[in-house]
Every structure is written in C-alpha cells, then in structure tokens.
C-alpha cells in the first residue's frame, strides 16, 4: 500500500532533522513514525541549538557557509 504524500514528506523531514541534530550534537529521540507533537518538540530543540541569535554556537554547517 503506497504511503500518502504527507507521510512521505514527514518521514523525509524527520530524517533531515535527525541528521541536523547529529551534526550539532543535539540529543533527540524520534523515529520516522513519531507523532506530530514529538516531531515539533524535536524541531524546536534543534532550532534553538542551531540558531545563532538563540544561543547556538558555531557548528559544522555555519562554518561552511562563510
């Protein structure tokens, strides 16, 4: 049974979020079938760590952009 487009997009987003968290050494524990609220909480946790105005440090992705 093929997955809906929304489910495929959510799984791709979770995969990207996990890789970003790993790059910035943020510990999150979600899987691709996590609820929307858990994905949102993990996203907010990573964004606060990554965003330079929110206390994020220079990481591997920001140093490559300069």
Buried (B, 14 or more C-beta within 10 A) or exposed (E): EEEEEEEEEBBEEBEEBBEBBEEBEBEBEBEEEBEEEBBEBBBEBBBEBBEEEEEBEEBEEBEEEE
